[in-house]
Amino acid sequence: MWPSISIIVPVLNEEAEIAGLLEHLMALRPHEVIIADGGSTDATLSRASRARVVEGASGRGPQLNAGAAAACGDVLLFLHADVRLAPTALKEIQRAMLEYGVAGGNLDIIYLGGWEAGLFTRINRLRRRFHVFYGDSGIFCRREVFERLGGYRDWPLLEDYEFARRLSRAGRLALLESPIQVSARRWQRGGLFTTLWSWFWIQALYLAGVSPHKLASMYRHVR
């Protein structure tokens, strides 16, 4: 029997993206789509009426956990609002989760845009070989594994990286070749080298022991 998939999307003021995302996801026919809102003040909630909406404390960690707590699927798939999946993505995830010992995994990011997109895509594929990945890659896992790991940390930043590290120790990872397209808005608005530099320093400082709550003040969220 194919495992059911609950898609969880944390949002905050994503009125420009949410309607298009939901139209795309509904066509893939998941078990359910849950929008975990962190206090949007724009039209995000009114445009998310096709999905189930849960509201809670702002912060990606708390929002992801709130969405997971409300989900009822066998597999939890966490997505950002500016992504698009391949038509076969959900079936490939289901097939991977039928394999014994697979705790979860992610998808192969293809960043959209010009030469910058190609650079980001290559960087992601290199670090992915070492089980380094983030929330924009479409992290998925078994519900029971998520619960056993205690979900995401209550952090405003790097909660996805830290969860991926714990997930990689919980069982085998299914690093699928199915593409997940991610928009270029991050470096188009923030600047390519500024974005790369901030990622490098935030990662380095975290590994050096700096709190993610302090690091969040250094990170520019782009919507």
N, CA, C and O of each residue as an XYZ file, in Angstrom:
892
protein
N       0.844     -1.198      0.000
C       0.000      0.000      0.000
C       0.875      1.243      0.000
O       1.818      1.349      0.785
N       0.563      2.173     -0.875
C       1.346      3.401     -0.965
C       1.148      4.245      0.291
O       0.010      4.425      0.726
N       2.227      4.772      0.892
C       2.076      5.642      2.055
C       1.463      6.981      1.648
O       1.729      7.492      0.560
N       0.648      7.534      2.527
C       0.040      8.842      2.257
C       1.023      9.952      2.599
O       1.850      9.807      3.500
N       0.924     11.066      1.869
C       1.856     12.183      2.041
C       1.109     13.436      2.468
O       0.147     13.854      1.824
N       1.566     14.024      3.563
C       1.082     15.334      4.001
C       2.143     16.365      3.642
O       3.297     16.247      4.054
N       1.751     17.373      2.877
C       2.668     18.452      2.513
C       2.468     19.609      3.481
O       1.343     20.048      3.720
N       3.568     20.092      4.032
C       3.530     21.170      5.020
C       4.357     22.340      4.510
O       5.524     22.182      4.149
N       3.736     23.521      4.484
C       4.404     24.719      3.974
C       4.354     25.821      5.027
O       3.272     26.334      5.309
N       5.484     26.203      5.617
C       5.498     27.326      6.546
C       5.486     28.644      5.757
O       6.230     28.788      4.786
N       4.658     29.590      6.162
C       4.555     30.843      5.415
C       4.505     32.032      6.357
O       4.101     31.925      7.515
N       4.926     33.162      5.825
C       4.776     34.455      6.481
C       4.768     35.507      5.377
O       5.792     35.781      4.750
N       3.595     36.087      5.153
C       3.429     37.111      4.118
C       3.892     36.625      2.742
O       4.782     37.208      2.122
N       3.266     35.548      2.290
C       3.592     34.944      0.995
C       2.443     35.094      0.001
O       2.175     34.181     -0.780
N       1.764     36.237      0.027
C       0.613     36.427     -0.856
C       0.976     36.318     -2.333
O       0.132     35.942     -3.146
N       2.196     36.633     -2.686
C       2.601     36.589     -4.089
C       2.825     35.171     -4.587
O       2.804     34.932     -5.794
N       3.041     34.222     -3.675
C       3.405     32.864     -4.068
C       2.340     31.818     -3.771
O       2.259     30.808     -4.469
N       1.527     32.043     -2.754
C       0.734     30.952     -2.188
C      -0.316     30.396     -3.130
O      -0.506     29.181     -3.185
N      -1.007     31.253     -3.877
C      -2.065     30.760     -4.765
C      -1.497     29.867     -5.860
O      -2.038     28.798     -6.140
N      -0.409     30.305     -6.477
C       0.221     29.502     -7.523
C       0.756     28.194     -6.992
O       0.652     27.159     -7.650
N       1.332     28.237     -5.793
C       1.848     27.002     -5.189
C       0.728     26.010     -4.946
O       0.864     24.831     -5.275
N      -0.372     26.465     -4.377
C      -1.468     25.553     -4.066
C      -2.095     24.965     -5.324
O      -2.459     23.789     -5.341
N      -2.224     25.761     -6.363
C      -2.741     25.229     -7.627
C      -1.837     24.121     -8.146
O      -2.308     23.092     -8.630
N      -0.545     24.345     -8.040
C       0.440     23.349     -8.475
C       0.361     22.088     -7.624
O       0.349     20.981     -8.162
N       0.308     22.238     -6.308
C       0.314     21.077     -5.416
C      -0.969     20.267     -5.510
O      -0.927     19.037     -5.487
N      -2.106     20.940     -5.617
C      -3.375     20.220     -5.697
C      -3.435     19.334     -6.936
O      -4.074     18.282     -6.921
N      -2.775     19.755     -8.000
C      -2.752     18.945     -9.226
C      -1.975     17.657     -9.034
O      -2.170     16.699     -9.783
N      -1.095     17.620     -8.037
C      -0.304     16.417     -7.764
C      -1.053     15.428     -6.876
O      -0.623     14.286     -6.712
N      -2.163     15.863     -6.308
C      -3.059     15.014     -5.522
C      -2.383     14.385     -4.293
O      -2.370     13.162     -4.149
N      -1.826     15.219     -3.414
C      -1.299     14.673     -2.155
C      -2.450     14.323     -1.225
O      -3.599     14.668     -1.499
N      -2.149     13.644     -0.138
C      -3.181     13.325      0.849
C      -3.764     14.606      1.430
O      -4.976     14.709      1.618
N      -2.901     15.589      1.717
C      -3.351     16.878      2.245
C      -2.228     17.889      2.100
O      -1.052     17.540      2.001
N      -2.633     19.165      2.092
C      -1.675     20.275      2.100
C      -2.005     21.141      3.306
O      -3.141     21.583      3.478
N      -0.999     21.376      4.136
C      -1.177     22.171      5.339
C      -0.306     23.418      5.251
O       0.906     23.331      5.056
N      -0.935     24.568      5.395
C      -0.222     25.837      5.426
C      -0.045     26.227      6.890
O      -1.024     26.414      7.612
N       1.210     26.349      7.323
C       1.516     26.718      8.703
C       1.909     28.188      8.723
O       3.039     28.549      8.393
N       0.965     29.021      9.111
C       1.175     30.468      9.057
C       1.784     30.987     10.356
O       1.444     30.530     11.447
N       2.684     31.942     10.216
C       3.351     32.508     11.380
C       2.952     33.933     11.687
O       3.731     34.691     12.264
N       1.720     34.308     11.297
C       1.245     35.654     11.601
C       1.240     36.585     10.404
O       1.568     37.763     10.543
N       0.880     36.089      9.241
C       0.871     36.918      8.035
C      -0.086     38.099      8.187
O      -1.169     37.973      8.759
N       0.337     39.250      7.662
C      -0.482     40.458      7.721
C      -0.959     40.889      6.333
O      -1.618     41.919      6.193
N      -0.626     40.106      5.318
C      -1.078     40.414      3.967
C      -2.228     39.483      3.596
O      -2.971     39.044      4.475
N      -2.387     39.175      2.319
C      -3.510     38.354      1.858
C      -3.189     36.866      1.806
O      -3.910     36.105      1.159
N      -2.133     36.442      2.467
C      -1.726     35.037      2.414
C      -2.851     34.102      2.828
O      -3.152     33.150      2.108
N      -3.474     34.350      3.965
C      -4.481     33.424      4.490
C      -5.708     33.342      3.587
O      -6.248     32.256      3.371
N      -6.146     34.464      3.067
C      -7.320     34.433      2.187
C      -7.019     33.695      0.887
O      -7.924     33.113      0.289
N      -5.803     33.709      0.451
C      -5.425     33.023     -0.783
C      -5.045     31.560     -0.538
O      -4.775     30.818     -1.482
N      -5.028     31.156      0.717
C      -4.665     29.778      1.060
C      -5.884     28.941      1.396
O      -5.757     27.890      2.025
N      -7.058     29.385      0.991
C      -8.304     28.725      1.401
C      -8.446     27.305      0.853
O      -9.252     26.531      1.368
N      -7.679     26.947     -0.181
C      -7.781     25.602     -0.755
C      -7.073     24.565      0.120
O      -7.257     23.362     -0.065
N      -6.274     25.031      1.060
C      -5.515     24.133      1.920
C      -6.026     24.226      3.348
O      -6.844     25.086      3.674
N      -5.540     23.343      4.183
C      -5.815     23.433      5.608
C      -4.799     24.385      6.220
O      -3.598     24.246      5.988
N      -5.265     25.337      6.989
C      -4.384     26.353      7.558
C      -4.306     26.184      9.068
O      -5.327     26.072      9.746
N      -3.088     26.168      9.583
C      -2.871     26.200     11.032
C      -2.060     27.447     11.338
O      -1.135     27.791     10.602
N      -2.399     28.106     12.397
C      -1.725     29.335     12.789
C      -1.042     29.139     14.129
O      -1.564     28.464     15.015
N       0.123     29.734     14.264
C       0.865     29.581     15.510
C       1.945     30.619     15.630
O       1.919     31.639     14.942
N       2.893     30.365     16.502
C       3.977     31.298     16.741
C       4.847     31.450     15.498
O       5.086     30.487     14.769
N       5.311     32.661     15.271
C       6.181     32.923     14.134
C       7.541     32.298     14.366
O       8.023     32.237     15.498
N       8.154     31.837     13.298
C       9.451     31.159     13.382
C       9.348     29.848     12.644
O       8.393     29.098     12.845
N      10.310     29.560     11.796
C      10.182     28.388     10.943
C      10.106     27.097     11.734
O       9.333     26.204     11.386
N      10.900     26.982     12.800
C      10.848     25.773     13.617
C       9.475     25.534     14.208
O       8.905     24.462     14.003
N       8.918     26.504     14.941
C       7.574     26.333     15.502
C       6.503     26.109     14.435
O       5.579     25.322     14.642
N       6.619     26.786     13.307
C       5.613     26.621     12.253
C       5.677     25.224     11.639
O       4.641     24.604     11.402
N       6.864     24.736     11.385
C       7.010     23.390     10.837
C       6.463     22.345     11.798
O       5.806     21.392     11.379
N       6.731     22.523     13.070
C       6.226     21.574     14.069
C       4.714     21.646     14.192
O       4.058     20.618     14.357
N       4.155     22.844     14.112
C       2.696     22.994     14.187
C       2.027     22.316     13.001
O       0.994     21.666     13.156
N       2.611     22.464     11.818
C       2.064     21.804     10.644
C       2.157     20.296     10.753
O       1.221     19.588     10.381
N       3.272     19.796     11.258
C       3.446     18.350     11.418
C       2.466     17.787     12.440
O       1.938     16.690     12.259
N       2.223     18.535     13.510
C       1.294     18.079     14.549
C      -0.124     17.957     14.015
O      -0.895     17.123     14.487
N      -0.470     18.776     13.042
C      -1.818     18.751     12.472
C      -1.960     17.739     11.342
O      -3.077     17.424     10.931
N      -0.842     17.229     10.837
C      -0.862     16.331      9.673
C      -1.263     14.918     10.073
O      -1.067     14.503     11.215
N      -1.827     14.186      9.117
C      -2.236     12.805      9.381
C      -1.655     11.820      8.364
O      -2.031     10.648      8.371
N      -0.755     12.263      7.495
C      -0.152     11.373      6.509
C       0.929     10.492      7.102
O       1.437     10.758      8.191
N       1.274      9.439      6.373
C       2.352      8.543      6.799
C       3.720      9.197      6.618
O       4.662      8.923      7.361
N       3.804     10.068      5.611
C       5.055     10.744      5.272
C       4.818     12.250      5.319
O       3.794     12.739      4.843
N       5.768     12.978      5.895
C       5.687     14.434      5.968
C       6.664     15.027      4.961
O       7.853     14.708      4.980
N       6.163     15.888      4.086
C       6.990     16.561      3.081
C       6.935     18.057      3.357
O       5.865     18.664      3.305
N       8.088     18.649      3.650
C       8.166     20.063      4.008
C       8.667     20.869      2.807
O       9.738     20.595      2.265
N       7.882     21.860      2.405
C       8.214     22.663      1.240
C       8.213     24.147      1.569
O       7.525     24.589      2.489
N       8.995     24.917      0.805
C       8.922     26.366      0.862
C       7.875     26.842     -0.130
O       7.431     26.080     -0.989
N       7.486     28.100     -0.009
C       6.391     28.616     -0.830
C       6.791     28.903     -2.269
O       5.918     29.056     -3.123
N       8.082     28.980     -2.560
C       8.517     29.380     -3.902
C       9.083     28.212     -4.706
O       9.994     28.402     -5.512
N       8.552     27.004     -4.496
C       9.073     25.837     -5.195
C       8.019     25.218     -6.110
O       6.827     25.502     -5.996
N       8.486     24.370     -7.013
C       7.614     23.562     -7.855
C       8.219     22.167     -7.968
O       9.436     22.015     -8.074
N       7.358     21.151     -7.944
C       7.806     19.766     -7.992
C       7.595     19.169     -9.378
O       6.792     19.667    -10.167
N       8.317     18.110     -9.659
C       8.089     17.349    -10.884
C       6.764     16.609    -10.761
O       6.352     16.287     -9.647
N       6.081     16.327    -11.871
C       4.792     15.630    -11.816
C       4.860     14.281    -11.109
O       3.870     13.838    -10.526
N       6.013     13.627    -11.153
C       6.166     12.297    -10.556
C       6.776     12.337     -9.152
O       7.052     11.286     -8.574
N       6.988     13.522     -8.601
C       7.732     13.647     -7.341
C       7.088     12.875     -6.196
O       7.774     12.145     -5.480
N       5.789     13.025     -6.015
C       5.143     12.369     -4.880
C       5.188     10.849     -5.018
O       5.382     10.137     -4.033
N       5.011     10.362     -6.231
C       5.090      8.915     -6.451
C       6.505      8.405     -6.167
O       6.666      7.316     -5.617
N       7.515      9.166     -6.530
C       8.891      8.759     -6.267
C       9.174      8.745     -4.772
O       9.883      7.867     -4.280
N       8.625      9.712     -4.048
C       8.793      9.726     -2.593
C       8.107      8.507     -1.986
O       8.678      7.832     -1.130
N       6.895      8.228     -2.423
C       6.177      7.069     -1.902
C       6.958      5.778     -2.162
O       7.068      4.920     -1.287
N       7.493      5.655     -3.369
C       8.247      4.448     -3.722
C       9.491      4.319     -2.841
O       9.822      3.220     -2.397
N      10.175      5.426     -2.586
C      11.365      5.397     -1.744
C      11.029      5.000     -0.315
O      11.801      4.291      0.331
N       9.883      5.452      0.181
C       9.516      5.180      1.562
C       8.981      3.772      1.765
O       8.737      3.359      2.899
N       8.798      3.034      0.684
C       8.440      1.623      0.802
C       9.648      0.769      1.148
O       9.502     -0.377      1.573
N      10.842      1.325      0.967
C      12.067      0.572      1.231
C      12.361      0.545      2.726
O      12.295      1.568      3.409
N      12.676     -0.609      3.203
C      12.969     -0.783      4.632
C      14.223     -0.004      5.016
O      15.222     -0.020      4.297
N      14.160      0.668      6.144
C      15.318      1.370      6.672
C      15.496      2.790      6.204
O      16.381      3.493      6.691
N      14.670      3.233      5.262
C      14.763      4.617      4.791
C      14.003      5.521      5.755
O      12.796      5.363      5.943
N      14.713      6.467      6.364
C      14.092      7.381      7.321
C      13.452      8.579      6.639
O      12.437      9.100      7.100
N      14.051      9.010      5.545
C      13.555     10.181      4.827
C      14.526     10.544      3.730
O      15.318      9.712      3.288
N      14.464     11.791      3.288
C      15.363     12.219      2.229
C      15.002     13.597      1.714
O      14.376     14.398      2.409
N      15.409     13.858      0.481
C      15.075     15.139     -0.134
C      15.140     15.017     -1.648
O      15.377     13.938     -2.191
N      14.922     16.152     -2.325
C      14.868     16.195     -3.780
C      16.064     16.979     -4.325
O      16.768     17.662     -3.580
N      16.275     16.867     -5.624
C      17.406     17.514     -6.288
C      17.020     18.935     -6.701
O      16.194     19.125     -7.594
N      17.618     19.922     -6.053
C      17.264     21.315     -6.329
C      17.764     21.756     -7.696
O      18.908     21.498     -8.072
N      16.885     22.427     -8.429
C      17.268     23.166     -9.629
C      16.840     24.612     -9.392
O      15.647     24.915     -9.382
N      17.808     25.501     -9.203
C      17.497     26.911     -9.000
C      17.202     27.560    -10.347
O      17.893     27.312    -11.336
N      16.182     28.382    -10.371
C      15.785     29.058    -11.593
C      16.518     30.391    -11.724
O      16.824     31.041    -10.725
N      16.794     30.789    -12.961
C      17.468     32.056    -13.186
C      18.581     31.906    -14.204
O      18.560     30.989    -15.025
N      19.560     32.811    -14.153
C      20.660     32.816    -15.093
C      21.834     31.983    -14.617
O      21.660     30.910    -14.039
N      23.047     32.497    -14.869
C      24.249     31.745    -14.503
C      24.344     31.547    -12.996
O      24.927     30.573    -12.521
N      23.755     32.493    -12.244
C      23.766     32.350    -10.790
C      23.042     31.081    -10.358
O      23.462     30.382     -9.436
N      21.937     30.804    -11.056
C      21.161     29.608    -10.725
C      21.977     28.348    -10.936
O      21.923     27.422    -10.127
N      22.737     28.313    -12.030
C      23.587     27.154    -12.291
C      24.645     26.976    -11.216
O      24.966     25.852    -10.832
N      25.192     28.100    -10.726
C      26.194     28.038     -9.670
C      25.599     27.482     -8.387
O      26.181     26.593     -7.765
N      24.449     27.998     -7.990
C      23.789     27.523     -6.783
C      23.419     26.042     -6.910
O      23.543     25.284     -5.948
N      22.970     25.641     -8.081
C      22.579     24.250     -8.292
C      23.783     23.321     -8.122
O      23.670     22.266     -7.498
N      24.925     23.708     -8.671
C      26.123     22.876     -8.550
C      26.618     22.807     -7.112
O      27.041     21.751     -6.642
N      26.562     23.943     -6.414
C      26.974     23.958     -5.007
C      26.090     23.020     -4.194
O      26.576     22.266     -3.350
N      24.791     23.075     -4.457
C      23.868     22.227     -3.706
C      24.141     20.748     -3.964
O      24.132     19.942     -3.034
N      24.382     20.396     -5.211
C      24.612     18.985     -5.523
C      25.905     18.484     -4.893
O      25.994     17.315     -4.518
N      26.898     19.341     -4.773
C      28.154     18.944     -4.139
C      27.957     18.693     -2.650
O      28.375     17.653     -2.141
N      27.331     19.622     -1.950
C      27.176     19.466     -0.504
C      26.161     18.370     -0.167
O      26.221     17.771      0.906
N      25.244     18.116     -1.078
C      24.244     17.074     -0.843
C      24.880     15.695     -0.734
O      24.361     14.822     -0.038
N      25.997     15.500     -1.417
C      26.697     14.219     -1.348
C      27.151     13.908      0.072
O      27.335     12.747      0.440
N      27.327     14.958      0.858
C      27.780     14.804      2.240
C      26.619     14.957      3.229
O      26.820     15.225      4.414
N      25.405     14.779      2.710
C      24.184     14.857      3.520
C      24.000     16.237      4.150
O      23.485     16.364      5.261
N      24.425     17.258      3.427
C      24.200     18.642      3.860
C      23.115     19.223      2.967
O      23.327     19.424      1.771
N      21.962     19.489      3.545
C      20.874     20.076      2.769
C      19.951     20.865      3.675
O      20.012     20.773      4.901
N      19.090     21.647      3.033
C      18.259     22.605      3.754
C      16.797     22.454      3.329
O      16.461     21.607      2.502
N      15.947     23.283      3.905
C      14.513     23.158      3.691
C      14.046     23.403      2.274
O      12.986     22.912      1.885
N      14.819     24.160      1.480
C      14.378     24.414      0.111
C      14.522     23.190     -0.779
O      14.081     23.208     -1.928
N      15.132     22.125     -0.266
C      15.317     20.903     -1.058
C      14.163     19.922     -0.930
O      14.222     18.829     -1.493
N      13.110     20.291     -0.199
C      11.973     19.384     -0.055
C      12.274     18.215      0.854
O      12.231     17.064      0.422
N      12.578     18.495      2.104
C      12.867     17.435      3.069
C      11.604     16.627      3.351
O      10.533     17.194      3.563
N      11.733     15.305      3.353
C      10.598     14.448      3.708
C      11.076     13.366      4.670
O      12.258     13.020      4.687
N      10.162     12.839      5.461
C      10.519     11.778      6.404
C       9.261     11.056      6.861
O       8.143     11.548      6.711
N       9.477      9.886      7.418
C       8.364      9.140      7.996
C       7.837      9.888      9.212
O       8.600     10.518      9.944
N       6.539      9.814      9.419
C       5.954     10.478     10.577
C       6.577      9.966     11.883
O       6.916     10.753     12.767
N       6.723      8.644     11.990
C       7.241      8.095     13.245
C       8.682      8.510     13.494
O       9.094      8.664     14.644
N       9.455      8.693     12.423
C      10.827      9.167     12.575
C      10.828     10.616     13.054
O      11.594     10.985     13.944
N       9.965     11.429     12.457
C       9.858     12.829     12.864
C       9.520     12.934     14.348
O      10.117     13.727     15.076
N       8.568     12.135     14.781
C       8.164     12.177     16.189
C       9.272     11.661     17.100
O       9.494     12.207     18.180
N       9.960     10.620     16.672
C      11.046     10.075     17.487
C      12.189     11.070     17.643
O      12.830     11.132     18.692
N      12.443     11.855     16.584
C      13.502     12.849     16.630
C      13.097     14.106     17.385
O      13.939     14.952     17.684
N      11.803     14.231     17.696
C      11.343     15.418     18.404
C      11.096     16.611     17.507
O      10.993     17.740     17.987
N      10.999     16.368     16.184
C      10.693     17.447     15.253
C      11.842     18.425     15.083
O      12.998     18.117     15.373
N      11.494     19.605     14.607
C      12.482     20.659     14.398
C      12.769     21.391     15.699
O      11.924     21.450     16.593
N      13.945     21.934     15.792
C      14.283     22.770     16.933
C      13.462     24.066     16.863
O      13.086     24.514     15.780
N      13.200     24.643     18.000
C      12.446     25.898     18.073
C      13.379     27.059     17.755
O      13.654     27.912     18.598
N      13.854     27.066     16.517
C      14.840     28.050     16.081
C      14.283     28.898     14.941
O      13.445     28.422     14.175
N      14.733     30.138     14.816
C      14.312     30.983     13.702
C      15.152     30.779     12.449
O      14.838     31.326     11.392
N      16.228     29.988     12.564
C      17.179     29.822     11.470
C      17.947     28.518     11.671
O      18.199     28.103     12.803
N      18.317     27.878     10.561
C      19.124     26.656     10.573
C      18.430     25.456     11.206
O      19.064     24.428     11.446
N      17.151     25.578     11.474
C      16.401     24.433     12.005
C      16.339     23.306     10.988
O      16.280     22.132     11.356
N      16.351     23.667      9.691
C      16.308     22.654      8.645
C      17.641     21.920      8.526
O      17.667     20.696      8.391
N      18.733     22.651      8.575
C      20.063     22.040      8.513
C      20.284     21.096      9.691
O      20.784     19.984      9.521
N      19.911     21.546     10.877
C      20.108     20.725     12.068
C      19.224     19.484     12.035
O      19.653     18.403     12.437
N      17.982     19.636     11.552
C      17.097     18.479     11.454
C      17.636     17.480     10.437
O      17.579     16.272     10.665
N      18.157     17.975      9.319
C      18.709     17.091      8.289
C      19.868     16.267      8.849
O      20.024     15.096      8.504
N      20.667     16.871      9.700
C      21.787     16.137     10.305
C      21.274     15.005     11.195
O      21.811     13.898     11.169
N      20.229     15.287     11.983
C      19.670     14.226     12.828
C      18.969     13.169     11.997
O      19.030     11.982     12.316
N      18.299     13.598     10.928
C      17.606     12.651     10.056
C      18.593     11.684      9.414
O      18.295     10.499      9.266
N      19.753     12.177      9.036
C      20.751     11.323      8.382
C      21.284     10.248      9.326
O      21.807      9.229      8.876
N      21.153     10.473     10.626
C      21.610      9.480     11.603
C      20.488      8.534     12.033
O      20.731      7.556     12.739
N      19.252      8.831     11.601
C      18.102      8.029     12.013
C      17.861      6.837     11.100
O      17.072      5.954     11.437
N      18.524      6.798      9.954
C      18.330      5.717      8.998
C      18.887      6.113      7.651
O      19.535      7.152      7.527
N      18.646      5.303      6.646
C      19.132      5.615      5.299
C      18.374      6.809      4.723
O      17.193      7.009      5.006
N      19.076      7.592      3.913
C      18.456      8.723      3.239
C      18.183      8.379      1.781
O      19.003      7.742      1.120
N      17.041      8.800      1.291
C      16.700      8.662     -0.122
C      16.925     10.021     -0.778
O      16.064     10.898     -0.710
N      18.075     10.192     -1.408
C      18.395     11.437     -2.092
C      17.929     11.299     -3.535
O      18.671     10.842     -4.404
N      16.700     11.699     -3.769
C      16.050     11.431     -5.044
C      16.541     12.364     -6.140
O      16.929     13.503     -5.878
N      16.520     11.867     -7.364
C      16.907     12.675     -8.513
C      15.749     13.522     -9.023
O      15.943     14.378     -9.886
N      14.566     13.298     -8.508
C      13.413     14.100     -8.914
C      13.695     15.569     -8.609
O      14.062     15.900     -7.482
N      13.529     16.457     -9.593
C      13.891     17.860     -9.375
C      12.841     18.640     -8.584
O      11.641     18.382     -8.681
N      13.325     19.588     -7.810
C      12.472     20.572     -7.165
C      12.992     21.933     -7.611
O      14.135     22.290     -7.327
N      12.160     22.683     -8.302
C      12.562     23.986     -8.814
C      12.360     25.043     -7.733
O      11.302     25.116     -7.108
N      13.398     25.868     -7.522
C      13.363     26.920     -6.513
C      13.573     28.261     -7.210
O      14.468     28.396     -8.044
N      12.760     29.242     -6.872
C      12.822     30.539     -7.540
C      14.140     31.253     -7.244
O      14.844     30.925     -6.288
N      14.454     32.233     -8.083
C      15.694     32.996     -7.937
C      15.524     34.232     -7.066
O      16.424     35.070     -7.007
N      14.386     34.361     -6.389
C      14.108     35.610     -5.683
C      15.129     35.932     -4.596
O      15.369     37.099     -4.289
N      15.723     34.905     -4.022
C      16.637     35.130     -2.891
C      17.827     35.985     -3.287
O      18.113     36.991     -2.638
N      18.534     35.587     -4.366
C      19.712     36.367     -4.739
C      19.391     37.493     -5.711
O      20.189     38.418     -5.860
N      18.228     37.437     -6.383
C      17.839     38.544     -7.239
C      17.559     39.800     -6.417
O      17.866     40.913     -6.842
N      16.976     39.607     -5.240
C      16.664     40.746     -4.380
C      17.778     41.043     -3.389
O      18.021     42.202     -3.051
N      18.452     40.004     -2.924
C      19.480     40.219     -1.919
C      20.881     40.358     -2.480
O      21.792     40.791     -1.772
N      21.071     39.989     -3.772
C      22.397     40.030     -4.361
C      23.080     38.681     -4.253
O      23.057     38.056     -3.193
N      23.680     38.229     -5.329
C      24.284     36.897     -5.367
C      25.390     36.742     -4.334
O      25.334     35.843     -3.494
N      26.390     37.608     -4.388
C      27.545     37.427     -3.515
C      27.207     37.763     -2.065
O      27.781     37.187     -1.141
N      26.279     38.691     -1.867
C      25.829     38.965     -0.506
C      25.147     37.745      0.085
O      25.346     37.418      1.255
N      24.339     37.069     -0.731
C      23.652     35.858     -0.275
C      24.646     34.742      0.040
O      24.556     34.100      1.086
N      25.598     34.513     -0.875
C      26.605     33.477     -0.652
C      27.445     33.775      0.593
O      27.739     32.881      1.386
N      27.820     35.035      0.748
C      28.641     35.423      1.884
C      27.890     35.227      3.194
O      28.460     34.732      4.166
N      26.611     35.611      3.228
C      25.835     35.458      4.461
C      25.657     33.985      4.799
O      25.732     33.604      5.967
N      25.419     33.141      3.776
C      25.296     31.705      4.019
C      26.582     31.143      4.621
O      26.548     30.366      5.575
N      27.719     31.550      4.046
C      29.009     31.046      4.515
C      29.245     31.419      5.969
O      29.606     30.566      6.780
N      29.043     32.685      6.302
C      29.329     33.121      7.655
C      28.327     32.594      8.676
O      28.699     32.241      9.796
N      27.072     32.542      8.289
C      26.080     32.002      9.215
C      26.386     30.537      9.523
O      26.313     30.111     10.675
N      26.730     29.768      8.487
C      27.081     28.363      8.686
C      28.320     28.223      9.563
O      28.353     27.403     10.481
N      29.339     29.032      9.273
C      30.588     28.954     10.024
C      30.386     29.342     11.483
O      30.915     28.689     12.383
N      29.630     30.391     11.712
C      29.399     30.835     13.084
C      28.563     29.831     13.863
O      28.784     29.622     15.056
N      27.596     29.207     13.184
C      26.798     28.170     13.855
C      27.679     27.007     14.285
O      27.575     26.530     15.415
N      28.538     26.553     13.396
C      29.433     25.438     13.721
C      30.436     25.826     14.804
O      30.980     24.969     15.502
N      30.672     27.137     14.932
C      31.568     27.621     15.982
C      30.850     27.786     17.313
O      31.482     28.091     18.324
N      29.517     27.585     17.321
C      28.783     27.617     18.576
C      27.890     28.813     18.801
O      27.324     28.960     19.884
N      27.747     29.684     17.796
C      26.876     30.850     17.947
C      25.413     30.419     17.853
O      25.061     29.617     16.988
N      24.572     30.936     18.720
C      23.160     30.569     18.776
C      22.429     30.963     17.490
O      22.648     32.056     16.968
N      21.561     30.083     16.974
C      20.751     30.438     15.804
C      19.873     31.667     16.053
O      19.552     32.393     15.113
N      19.486     31.905     17.295
C      18.670     33.081     17.603
C      19.476     34.365     17.369
O      18.922     35.371     16.926
N      20.762     34.335     17.660
C      21.614     35.483     17.377
C      21.905     35.593     15.883
O      21.965     36.691     15.330
N      22.080     34.457     15.248
C      22.384     34.457     13.820
C      21.216     34.968     12.993
O      21.414     35.509     11.905
N      19.997     34.801     13.501
C      18.824     35.227     12.742
C      18.842     36.702     12.445
O      18.300     37.132     11.427
N      19.458     37.499     13.316
C      19.532     38.937     13.095
C      20.454     39.298     11.933
O      20.406     40.418     11.424
N      21.289     38.354     11.516
C      22.220     38.576     10.419
C      21.656     38.145      9.069
O      22.221     38.449      8.019
N      20.537     37.435      9.117
C      19.997     36.840      7.896
C      18.834     37.660      7.370
O      17.923     38.013      8.119
N      18.867     37.959      6.096
C      17.799     38.717      5.475
C      16.818     37.771      4.802
O      17.152     37.113      3.817
N      15.619     37.710      5.334
C      14.584     36.880      4.726
C      14.003     37.611      3.516
O      13.683     38.797      3.586
N      13.874     36.885      2.411
C      13.388     37.481      1.167
C      12.061     36.878      0.788
O      11.934     35.657      0.695
N      11.062     37.724      0.567
C       9.752     37.265      0.118
C       9.262     38.176     -0.987
O       8.169     37.972     -1.516
